[in-house]
């Protein structure tokens, strides 16, 4: 596995995230971050997954 710790280059960053499995107490999520260049090309620069606790709004 290759790990690159340099900053992502590009015009801007775009993040796409979604819920894999919603639940009443815990939801499982994933996200991908893309570096977008000046001509619109997208390059995947980060991925994440996590478990999110569901709480009541205050």
PQR file with spaces between the fields and no chain letter, atoms N, CA, C, O and H, PARSE charges and radii, in Angstrom:
ATOM       1  N    UNK     1       0.843   -1.178    0.000 -0.4000 1.5000
ATOM       2  CA   UNK     1       0.000    0.000    0.000 -0.0000 2.0000
ATOM       3  C    UNK     1       0.884    1.235    0.000  0.5500 1.7000
ATOM       4  O    UNK     1       1.836    1.330    0.775 -0.5500 1.4000
ATOM       5  N    UNK     2       0.561    2.186   -0.879 -0.4000 1.5000
ATOM       6  CA   UNK     2       1.325    3.421   -0.997 -0.0000 2.0000
ATOM       7  C    UNK     2       0.571    4.548   -0.297  0.5500 1.7000
ATOM       8  O    UNK     2      -0.614    4.754   -0.558 -0.5500 1.4000
ATOM       9  H    UNK     2      -0.212    2.108   -1.509  0.4000 1.0000
ATOM      10  N    UNK     3       1.239    5.270    0.578 -0.4000 1.5000
ATOM      11  CA   UNK     3       0.643    6.410    1.266 -0.0000 2.0000
ATOM      12  C    UNK     3       1.401    7.659    0.856  0.5500 1.7000
ATOM      13  O    UNK     3       2.615    7.739    1.039 -0.5500 1.4000
ATOM      14  H    UNK     3       2.201    5.102    0.790  0.4000 1.0000
ATOM      15  N    UNK     4       0.687    8.642    0.299 -0.4000 1.5000
ATOM      16  CA   UNK     4       1.287    9.890   -0.152 -0.0000 2.0000
ATOM      17  C    UNK     4       0.819   10.997    0.785  0.5500 1.7000
ATOM      18  O    UNK     4      -0.382   11.245    0.889 -0.5500 1.4000
ATOM      19  H    UNK     4      -0.300    8.577    0.151  0.4000 1.0000
ATOM      20  N    UNK     5       1.743   11.665    1.466 -0.4000 1.5000
ATOM      21  CA   UNK     5       1.382   12.678    2.444 -0.0000 2.0000
ATOM      22  C    UNK     5       1.523   14.105    1.922  0.5500 1.7000
ATOM      23  O    UNK     5       1.460   15.055    2.703 -0.5500 1.4000
ATOM      24  H    UNK     5       2.719   11.464    1.381  0.4000 1.0000
ATOM      25  N    UNK     6       1.711   14.267    0.623 -0.4000 1.5000
ATOM      26  CA   UNK     6       1.769   15.616    0.050 -0.0000 2.0000
ATOM      27  C    UNK     6       0.366   16.204   -0.034  0.5500 1.7000
ATOM      28  O    UNK     6      -0.625   15.474   -0.053 -0.5500 1.4000
ATOM      29  H    UNK     6       1.762   13.496   -0.011  0.4000 1.0000
ATOM      30  N    UNK     7       0.294   17.528   -0.085 -0.4000 1.5000
ATOM      31  CA   UNK     7      -0.993   18.204   -0.243 -0.0000 2.0000
ATOM      32  C    UNK     7      -1.582   17.933   -1.619  0.5500 1.7000
ATOM      33  O    UNK     7      -0.849   17.710   -2.583 -0.5500 1.4000
ATOM      34  H    UNK     7       1.099   18.121   -0.070  0.4000 1.0000
ATOM      35  N    UNK     8      -2.892   17.954   -1.707 -0.4000 1.5000
ATOM      36  CA   UNK     8      -3.564   17.725   -2.986 -0.0000 2.0000
ATOM      37  C    UNK     8      -3.473   18.981   -3.834  0.5500 1.7000
ATOM      38  O    UNK     8      -3.787   20.073   -3.361 -0.5500 1.4000
ATOM      39  H    UNK     8      -3.488   18.135   -0.924  0.4000 1.0000
ATOM      40  N    UNK     9      -3.049   18.838   -5.077 -0.4000 1.5000
ATOM      41  CA   UNK     9      -2.954   19.975   -5.975 -0.0000 2.0000
ATOM      42  C    UNK     9      -4.181   20.073   -6.855  0.5500 1.7000
ATOM      43  O    UNK     9      -4.811   19.061   -7.164 -0.5500 1.4000
ATOM      44  H    UNK     9      -2.794   17.950   -5.461  0.4000 1.0000
ATOM      45  N    UNK    10      -4.521   21.274   -7.259 -0.4000 1.5000
ATOM      46  CA   UNK    10      -5.661   21.474   -8.138 -0.0000 2.0000
ATOM      47  C    UNK    10      -6.275   22.836   -7.917  0.5500 1.7000
ATOM      48  O    UNK    10      -5.854   23.586   -7.036 -0.5500 1.4000
ATOM      49  H    UNK    10      -4.009   22.096   -7.008  0.4000 1.0000
ATOM      50  N    UNK    11      -7.268   23.150   -8.719 -0.4000 1.5000
ATOM      51  CA   UNK    11      -7.983   24.413   -8.630 -0.0000 2.0000
ATOM      52  C    UNK    11      -8.846   24.464   -7.370  0.5500 1.7000
ATOM      53  O    UNK    11      -8.931   25.493   -6.700 -0.5500 1.4000
ATOM      54  H    UNK    11      -7.609   22.541   -9.435  0.4000 1.0000
ATOM      55  N    UNK    12      -9.490   23.324   -7.057 -0.4000 1.5000
ATOM      56  CA   UNK    12     -10.363   23.246   -5.882 -0.0000 2.0000
ATOM      57  C    UNK    12     -10.501   21.783   -5.465  0.5500 1.7000
ATOM      58  O    UNK    12     -10.081   20.878   -6.186 -0.5500 1.4000
ATOM      59  H    UNK    12      -9.421   22.487   -7.600  0.4000 1.0000
ATOM      60  N    UNK    13     -11.091   21.565   -4.296 -0.4000 1.5000
ATOM      61  CA   UNK    13     -11.398   20.224   -3.810 -0.0000 2.0000
ATOM      62  C    UNK    13     -12.910   20.030   -3.806  0.5500 1.7000
ATOM      63  O    UNK    13     -13.660   20.952   -3.486 -0.5500 1.4000
ATOM      64  H    UNK    13     -11.432   22.300   -3.710  0.4000 1.0000
ATOM      65  N    UNK    14     -13.352   18.826   -4.164 -0.4000 1.5000
ATOM      66  CA   UNK    14     -14.760   18.462   -4.097 -0.0000 2.0000
ATOM      67  C    UNK    14     -14.894   17.207   -3.250  0.5500 1.7000
ATOM      68  O    UNK    14     -14.097   16.276   -3.370 -0.5500 1.4000
ATOM      69  H    UNK    14     -12.742   18.077   -4.424  0.4000 1.0000
ATOM      70  N    UNK    15     -15.902   17.189   -2.397 -0.4000 1.5000
ATOM      71  CA   UNK    15     -16.139   16.030   -1.540 -0.0000 2.0000
ATOM      72  C    UNK    15     -17.517   15.458   -1.845  0.5500 1.7000
ATOM      73  O    UNK    15     -18.500   16.192   -1.948 -0.5500 1.4000
ATOM      74  H    UNK    15     -16.549   17.945   -2.299  0.4000 1.0000
ATOM      75  N    UNK    16     -17.576   14.148   -1.986 -0.4000 1.5000
ATOM      76  CA   UNK    16     -18.833   13.426   -2.140 -0.0000 2.0000
ATOM      77  C    UNK    16     -18.943   12.473   -0.964  0.5500 1.7000
ATOM      78  O    UNK    16     -18.006   11.728   -0.676 -0.5500 1.4000
ATOM      79  H    UNK    16     -16.778   13.551   -1.902  0.4000 1.0000
ATOM      80  N    UNK    17     -20.080   12.491   -0.284 -0.4000 1.5000
ATOM      81  CA   UNK    17     -20.262   11.638    0.891 -0.0000 2.0000
ATOM      82  C    UNK    17     -21.649   11.010    0.843  0.5500 1.7000
ATOM      83  O    UNK    17     -22.580   11.581    0.275 -0.5500 1.4000
ATOM      84  H    UNK    17     -20.841   13.096   -0.518  0.4000 1.0000
ATOM      85  N    UNK    18     -21.776    9.838    1.439 -0.4000 1.5000
ATOM      86  CA   UNK    18     -23.054    9.146    1.445 -0.0000 2.0000
ATOM      87  C    UNK    18     -23.168    8.252    2.674  0.5500 1.7000
ATOM      88  O    UNK    18     -22.172    7.885    3.298 -0.5500 1.4000
ATOM      89  H    UNK    18     -21.019    9.374    1.901  0.4000 1.0000
ATOM      90  N    UNK    19     -24.390    7.920    2.994 -0.4000 1.5000
ATOM      91  CA   UNK    19     -24.677    7.024    4.109 -0.0000 2.0000
ATOM      92  C    UNK    19     -24.804    5.615    3.551  0.5500 1.7000
ATOM      93  O    UNK    19     -25.617    5.367    2.661 -0.5500 1.4000
ATOM      94  H    UNK    19     -25.198    8.218    2.487  0.4000 1.0000
ATOM      95  N    UNK    20     -23.999    4.687    4.076 -0.4000 1.5000
ATOM      96  CA   UNK    20     -24.025    3.291    3.636 -0.0000 2.0000
ATOM      97  C    UNK    20     -25.172    2.543    4.306  0.5500 1.7000
ATOM      98  O    UNK    20     -25.922    1.818    3.653 -0.5500 1.4000
ATOM      99  H    UNK    20     -23.339    4.889    4.799  0.4000 1.0000
ATOM     100  N    UNK    21     -25.295    2.728    5.612 -0.4000 1.5000
ATOM     101  CA   UNK    21     -26.337    2.038    6.376 -0.0000 2.0000
ATOM     102  C    UNK    21     -26.864    2.986    7.450  0.5500 1.7000
ATOM     103  O    UNK    21     -26.201    3.208    8.463 -0.5500 1.4000
ATOM     104  H    UNK    21     -24.686    3.317    6.143  0.4000 1.0000
ATOM     105  N    UNK    22     -28.057    3.546    7.232 -0.4000 1.5000
ATOM     106  CA   UNK    22     -28.629    4.421    8.257 -0.0000 2.0000
ATOM     107  C    UNK    22     -29.187    3.596    9.409  0.5500 1.7000
ATOM     108  O    UNK    22     -29.667    2.481    9.209 -0.5500 1.4000
ATOM     109  H    UNK    22     -28.596    3.366    6.409  0.4000 1.0000
ATOM     110  N    UNK    23     -29.122    4.140   10.589 -0.4000 1.5000
ATOM     111  CA   UNK    23     -29.669    3.462   11.757 -0.0000 2.0000
ATOM     112  C    UNK    23     -30.238    4.451   12.747  0.5500 1.7000
ATOM     113  O    UNK    23     -30.033    5.657   12.605 -0.5500 1.4000
ATOM     114  H    UNK    23     -28.732    5.047   10.751  0.4000 1.0000
ATOM     115  N    UNK    24     -30.951    3.963   13.753 -0.4000 1.5000
ATOM     116  CA   UNK    24     -31.531    4.850   14.753 -0.0000 2.0000
ATOM     117  C    UNK    24     -30.480    5.390   15.712  0.5500 1.7000
ATOM     118  O    UNK    24     -30.612    6.513   16.200 -0.5500 1.4000
ATOM     119  H    UNK    24     -31.117    2.984   13.869  0.4000 1.0000
ATOM     120  N    UNK    25     -29.435    4.608   15.993 -0.4000 1.5000
ATOM     121  CA   UNK    25     -28.399    5.047   16.932 -0.0000 2.0000
ATOM     122  C    UNK    25     -27.061    5.313   16.259  0.5500 1.7000
ATOM     123  O    UNK    25     -26.326    6.206   16.680 -0.5500 1.4000
ATOM     124  H    UNK    25     -29.328    3.696   15.597  0.4000 1.0000
ATOM     125  N    UNK    26     -26.730    4.548   15.213 -0.4000 1.5000
ATOM     126  CA   UNK    26     -25.450    4.691   14.506 -0.0000 2.0000
ATOM     127  C    UNK    26     -25.690    4.568   13.005  0.5500 1.7000
ATOM     128  O    UNK    26     -26.437    3.698   12.558 -0.5500 1.4000
ATOM     129  H    UNK    26     -27.327    3.823   14.870  0.4000 1.0000
ATOM     130  N    UNK    27     -25.053    5.444   12.230 -0.4000 1.5000
ATOM     131  CA   UNK    27     -25.090    5.361   10.768 -0.0000 2.0000
ATOM     132  C    UNK    27     -23.669    5.173   10.256  0.5500 1.7000
ATOM     133  O    UNK    27     -22.731    5.770   10.785 -0.5500 1.4000
ATOM     134  H    UNK    27     -24.446    6.151   12.593  0.4000 1.0000
ATOM     135  N    UNK    28     -23.510    4.351    9.236 -0.4000 1.5000
ATOM     136  CA   UNK    28     -22.200    4.098    8.643 -0.0000 2.0000
ATOM     137  C    UNK    28     -22.095    4.901    7.355  0.5500 1.7000
ATOM     138  O    UNK    28     -22.997    4.868    6.518 -0.5500 1.4000
ATOM     139  H    UNK    28     -24.272    3.866    8.806  0.4000 1.0000
ATOM     140  N    UNK    29     -20.982    5.629    7.200 -0.4000 1.5000
ATOM     141  CA   UNK    29     -20.818    6.578    6.109 -0.0000 2.0000
ATOM     142  C    UNK    29     -19.504    6.365    5.353  0.5500 1.7000
ATOM     143  O    UNK    29     -18.576    5.734    5.858 -0.5500 1.4000
ATOM     144  H    UNK    29     -20.249    5.657    7.880  0.4000 1.0000
ATOM     145  N    UNK    30     -19.447    6.904    4.136 -0.4000 1.5000
ATOM     146  CA   UNK    30     -18.213    6.931    3.349 -0.0000 2.0000
ATOM     147  C    UNK    30     -18.120    8.265    2.648  0.5500 1.7000
ATOM     148  O    UNK    30     -19.135    8.922    2.415 -0.5500 1.4000
ATOM     149  H    UNK    30     -20.201    7.417    3.726  0.4000 1.0000
ATOM     150  N    UNK    31     -16.892    8.676    2.307 -0.4000 1.5000
ATOM     151  CA   UNK    31     -16.676    9.930    1.580 -0.0000 2.0000
ATOM     152  C    UNK    31     -15.443    9.803    0.689  0.5500 1.7000
ATOM     153  O    UNK    31     -14.523    9.038    0.980 -0.5500 1.4000
ATOM     154  H    UNK    31     -16.068    8.142    2.497  0.4000 1.0000
ATOM     155  N    UNK    32     -15.444   10.560   -0.391 -0.4000 1.5000
ATOM     156  CA   UNK    32     -14.297   10.646   -1.289 -0.0000 2.0000
ATOM     157  C    UNK    32     -14.031   12.119   -1.571  0.5500 1.7000
ATOM     158  O    UNK    32     -14.965   12.895   -1.770 -0.5500 1.4000
ATOM     159  H    UNK    32     -16.191   11.181   -0.627  0.4000 1.0000
ATOM     160  N    UNK    33     -12.761   12.502   -1.590 -0.4000 1.5000
ATOM     161  CA   UNK    33     -12.363   13.875   -1.886 -0.0000 2.0000
ATOM     162  C    UNK    33     -11.566   13.864   -3.186  0.5500 1.7000
ATOM     163  O    UNK    33     -10.648   13.064   -3.367 -0.5500 1.4000
ATOM     164  H    UNK    33     -12.002   11.871   -1.429  0.4000 1.0000
ATOM     165  N    UNK    34     -11.937   14.770   -4.083 -0.4000 1.5000
ATOM     166  CA   UNK    34     -11.292   14.873   -5.391 -0.0000 2.0000
ATOM     167  C    UNK    34     -10.627   16.230   -5.538  0.5500 1.7000
ATOM     168  O    UNK    34     -11.186   17.247   -5.127 -0.5500 1.4000
ATOM     169  H    UNK    34     -12.683   15.421   -3.936  0.4000 1.0000
ATOM     170  N    UNK    35      -9.426   16.250   -6.128 -0.4000 1.5000
ATOM     171  CA   UNK    35      -8.784   17.492   -6.549 -0.0000 2.0000
ATOM     172  C    UNK    35      -9.228   17.734   -7.985  0.5500 1.7000
ATOM     173  O    UNK    35      -9.111   16.849   -8.832 -0.5500 1.4000
ATOM     174  H    UNK    35      -8.972   15.424   -6.462  0.4000 1.0000
ATOM     175  N    UNK    36      -9.734   18.925   -8.258 -0.4000 1.5000
ATOM     176  CA   UNK    36     -10.232   19.267   -9.589 -0.0000 2.0000
ATOM     177  C    UNK    36      -9.292   20.289  -10.211  0.5500 1.7000
ATOM     178  O    UNK    36      -9.022   21.337   -9.624 -0.5500 1.4000
ATOM     179  H    UNK    36      -9.829   19.645   -7.569  0.4000 1.0000
ATOM     180  N    UNK    37      -8.798   19.978  -11.398 -0.4000 1.5000
ATOM     181  CA   UNK    37      -7.872   20.863  -12.094 -0.0000 2.0000
ATOM     182  C    UNK    37      -8.592   21.944  -12.878  0.5500 1.7000
ATOM     183  O    UNK    37      -9.822   21.965  -12.929 -0.5500 1.4000
ATOM     184  H    UNK    37      -9.017   19.127  -11.875  0.4000 1.0000
ATOM     185  N    UNK    38      -7.830   22.844  -13.490 -0.4000 1.5000
ATOM     186  CA   UNK    38      -8.400   23.968  -14.233 -0.0000 2.0000
ATOM     187  C    UNK    38      -9.205   23.522  -15.451  0.5500 1.7000
ATOM     188  O    UNK    38     -10.135   24.216  -15.861 -0.5500 1.4000
ATOM     189  H    UNK    38      -6.831   22.826  -13.448  0.4000 1.0000
ATOM     190  N    UNK    39      -8.860   22.374  -16.033 -0.4000 1.5000
ATOM     191  CA   UNK    39      -9.608   21.882  -17.198 -0.0000 2.0000
ATOM     192  C    UNK    39     -10.744   20.946  -16.788  0.5500 1.7000
ATOM     193  O    UNK    39     -11.404   20.366  -17.650 -0.5500 1.4000
ATOM     194  H    UNK    39      -8.105   21.811  -15.700  0.4000 1.0000
ATOM     195  N    UNK    40     -10.984   20.789  -15.466 -0.4000 1.5000
ATOM     196  CA   UNK    40     -12.112   19.987  -14.992 -0.0000 2.0000
ATOM     197  C    UNK    40     -11.795   18.537  -14.664  0.5500 1.7000
ATOM     198  O    UNK    40     -12.665   17.808  -14.187 -0.5500 1.4000
ATOM     199  H    UNK    40     -10.448   21.260  -14.765  0.4000 1.0000
ATOM     200  N    UNK    41     -10.555   18.105  -14.915 -0.4000 1.5000
ATOM     201  CA   UNK    41     -10.207   16.716  -14.587 -0.0000 2.0000
ATOM     202  C    UNK    41     -10.230   16.519  -13.071  0.5500 1.7000
ATOM     203  O    UNK    41      -9.806   17.394  -12.316 -0.5500 1.4000
ATOM     204  H    UNK    41      -9.849   18.696  -15.302  0.4000 1.0000
ATOM     205  N    UNK    42     -10.724   15.371  -12.642 -0.4000 1.5000
ATOM     206  CA   UNK    42     -10.846   15.055  -11.216 -0.0000 2.0000
ATOM     207  C    UNK    42      -9.892   13.916  -10.866  0.5500 1.7000
ATOM     208  O    UNK    42      -9.767   12.940  -11.605 -0.5500 1.4000
ATOM     209  H    UNK    42     -11.068   14.660  -13.256  0.4000 1.0000
ATOM     210  N    UNK    43      -9.219   14.065   -9.715 -0.4000 1.5000
ATOM     211  CA   UNK    43      -8.301   13.030   -9.243 -0.0000 2.0000
ATOM     212  C    UNK    43      -8.643   12.724   -7.790  0.5500 1.7000
ATOM     213  O    UNK    43      -8.678   13.625   -6.952 -0.5500 1.4000
ATOM     214  H    UNK    43      -9.321   14.858   -9.114  0.4000 1.0000
ATOM     215  N    UNK    44      -8.895   11.448   -7.493 -0.4000 1.5000
ATOM     216  CA   UNK    44      -9.212   11.033   -6.134 -0.0000 2.0000
ATOM     217  C    UNK    44      -7.979   11.232   -5.253  0.5500 1.7000
ATOM     218  O    UNK    44      -6.906   10.709   -5.554 -0.5500 1.4000
ATOM     219  H    UNK    44      -8.867   10.716   -8.174  0.4000 1.0000
ATOM     220  N    UNK    45      -8.136   11.997   -4.151 -0.4000 1.5000
ATOM     221  CA   UNK    45      -6.995   12.282   -3.280 -0.0000 2.0000
ATOM     222  C    UNK    45      -7.198   11.798   -1.845  0.5500 1.7000
ATOM     223  O    UNK    45      -6.237   11.735   -1.078 -0.5500 1.4000
ATOM     224  H    UNK    45      -9.007   12.422   -3.906  0.4000 1.0000
ATOM     225  N    UNK    46      -8.434   11.454   -1.470 -0.4000 1.5000
ATOM     226  CA   UNK    46      -8.675   10.965   -0.109 -0.0000 2.0000
ATOM     227  C    UNK    46      -9.980   10.179   -0.066  0.5500 1.7000
ATOM     228  O    UNK    46     -10.928   10.475   -0.794 -0.5500 1.4000
ATOM     229  H    UNK    46      -9.214   11.504   -2.094  0.4000 1.0000
ATOM     230  N    UNK    47     -10.007    9.171    0.803 -0.4000 1.5000
ATOM     231  CA   UNK    47     -11.213    8.389    1.064 -0.0000 2.0000
ATOM     232  C    UNK    47     -11.354    8.234    2.569  0.5500 1.7000
ATOM     233  O    UNK    47     -10.360    8.167    3.291 -0.5500 1.4000
ATOM     234  H    UNK    47      -9.237    8.931    1.394  0.4000 1.0000
ATOM     235  N    UNK    48     -12.592    8.179    3.034 -0.4000 1.5000
ATOM     236  CA   UNK    48     -12.833    8.000    4.465 -0.0000 2.0000
ATOM     237  C    UNK    48     -14.091    7.175    4.668  0.5500 1.7000
ATOM     238  O    UNK    48     -15.006    7.199    3.845 -0.5500 1.4000
ATOM     239  H    UNK    48     -13.400    8.234    2.447  0.4000 1.0000
ATOM     240  N    UNK    49     -14.124    6.452    5.762 -0.4000 1.5000
ATOM     241  CA   UNK    49     -15.346    5.766    6.192 -0.0000 2.0000
ATOM     242  C    UNK    49     -15.445    5.918    7.701  0.5500 1.7000
ATOM     243  O    UNK    49     -14.439    6.027    8.401 -0.5500 1.4000
ATOM     244  H    UNK    49     -13.381    6.432    6.431  0.4000 1.0000
ATOM     245  N    UNK    50     -16.663    5.924    8.177 -0.4000 1.5000
ATOM     246  CA   UNK    50     -16.820    6.124    9.611 -0.0000 2.0000
ATOM     247  C    UNK    50     -18.199    5.734   10.095  0.5500 1.7000
ATOM     248  O    UNK    50     -19.133    5.531    9.319 -0.5500 1.4000
ATOM     249  H    UNK    50     -17.481    5.835    7.608  0.4000 1.0000
ATOM     250  N    UNK    51     -18.287    5.640   11.402 -0.4000 1.5000
ATOM     251  CA   UNK    51     -19.560    5.380   12.073 -0.0000 2.0000
ATOM     252  C    UNK    51     -19.949    6.666   12.793  0.5500 1.7000
ATOM     253  O    UNK    51     -19.165    7.210   13.570 -0.5500 1.4000
ATOM     254  H    UNK    51     -17.529    5.805   12.033  0.4000 1.0000
ATOM     255  N    UNK    52     -21.156    7.146   12.534 -0.4000 1.5000
ATOM     256  CA   UNK    52     -21.644    8.402   13.094 -0.0000 2.0000
ATOM     257  C    UNK    52     -22.758    8.134   14.088  0.5500 1.7000
ATOM     258  O    UNK    52     -23.719    7.430   13.779 -0.5500 1.4000
ATOM     259  H    UNK    52     -21.793    6.703   11.903  0.4000 1.0000
ATOM     260  N    UNK    53     -22.627    8.701   15.288 -0.4000 1.5000
ATOM     261  CA   UNK    53     -23.678    8.572   16.306 -0.0000 2.0000
ATOM     262  C    UNK    53     -24.827    9.500   15.946  0.5500 1.7000
ATOM     263  O    UNK    53     -24.611   10.660   15.594 -0.5500 1.4000
ATOM     264  H    UNK    53     -21.846    9.273   15.538  0.4000 1.0000
ATOM     265  N    UNK    54     -26.032    8.991   16.033 -0.4000 1.5000
ATOM     266  CA   UNK    54     -27.224    9.784   15.768 -0.0000 2.0000
ATOM     267  C    UNK    54     -27.726   10.344   17.089  0.5500 1.7000
ATOM     268  O    UNK    54     -27.986    9.597   18.032 -0.5500 1.4000
ATOM     269  H    UNK    54     -26.207    8.049   16.319  0.4000 1.0000
ATOM     270  N    UNK    55     -27.862   11.682   17.152 -0.4000 1.5000
ATOM     271  CA   UNK    55     -28.312   12.330   18.392 -0.0000 2.0000
ATOM     272  C    UNK    55     -29.516   13.213   18.090  0.5500 1.7000
ATOM     273  O    UNK    55     -29.787   13.535   16.933 -0.5500 1.4000
ATOM     274  H    UNK    55     -27.650   12.289   16.387  0.4000 1.0000
ATOM     275  N    UNK    56     -30.223   13.593   19.120 -0.4000 1.5000
ATOM     276  CA   UNK    56     -31.359   14.497   18.974 -0.0000 2.0000
ATOM     277  C    UNK    56     -30.876   15.938   18.862  0.5500 1.7000
ATOM     278  O    UNK    56     -29.889   16.324   19.488 -0.5500 1.4000
ATOM     279  H    UNK    56     -30.003   13.331   20.060  0.4000 1.0000
ATOM     280  N    UNK    57     -31.583   16.729   18.056 -0.4000 1.5000
ATOM     281  CA   UNK    57     -31.254   18.155   17.949 -0.0000 2.0000
ATOM     282  C    UNK    57     -31.636   18.858   19.247  0.5500 1.7000
ATOM     283  O    UNK    57     -32.630   18.507   19.884 -0.5500 1.4000
ATOM     284  H    UNK    57     -32.384   16.416   17.547  0.4000 1.0000
ATOM     285  N    UNK    58     -30.853   19.836   19.626 -0.4000 1.5000
ATOM     286  CA   UNK    58     -31.135   20.575   20.871 -0.0000 2.0000
ATOM     287  C    UNK    58     -31.957   21.797   20.606  0.5500 1.7000
ATOM     288  O    UNK    58     -32.286   22.534   21.536 -0.5500 1.4000
ATOM     289  H    UNK    58     -30.046   20.121   19.108  0.4000 1.0000
